Amino acid sequence: MDDQERFAAGMNKRRKVLGDAWVERSIARRNDFNGDFLDLLARYCWGDVWMRPHFDVRTRRIIVIATMIALGRWEEFRLHMRAAIVEGKFSKDDVKEIILQQAIYCGVPAANSAMKEAEQVFEEIGKSKA
C-alpha cells in the first residue's frame, strides 16, 4: 500500500475500533498544528499495525487496555475501554479479568486506578443509553 491507501485503510480501521463518533470529533479538532500527527496516527497506528493479520481486533484491544494500565495513561485507557465496551461488545467480566491480570503484573495501585476509571466509563455509557 502507498501512504494514501494506508491512510484510507487506517481511517476505516480506526472507525471500526473507536466508533464513528470519536473519529468525527477527532477530525473536527484537526488544525494546522496537529494535522500531520493525526495523519501519522492514521497511517502508522491504524493503517499499518492495527491492520496486521496476526492478532484479531479483540486481542489487540486487550493488549492496548493492559498497556494503558501499565503506563497509567488514563485518558487513553478510558478511550479504549469505551470503544471495547461499545464497539467491541466487551462485558464487565471481560474488563474485570483484564484489570485483575494487570494487578499481578503492574501492581495493585495501577489496577485500583483502572478499576475506578473503568467504573466511571461504565457509568457514563449507562447514562448515555438511558
MOMO-V219257 format. One record per helix or strand of 2 or more residues. SS is the DSSP state (H for helix, E for strand). FROM is the first residue (numbers start at 0). TO is the last residue. If there is no record, write none. Layout:
SS_FROM_TO + SS_FROM_TO
//
This chain:
H_2_17 + H_19_27 + H_34_48 + H_56_70 + H_73_85 + H_91_105 + H_107_128
//
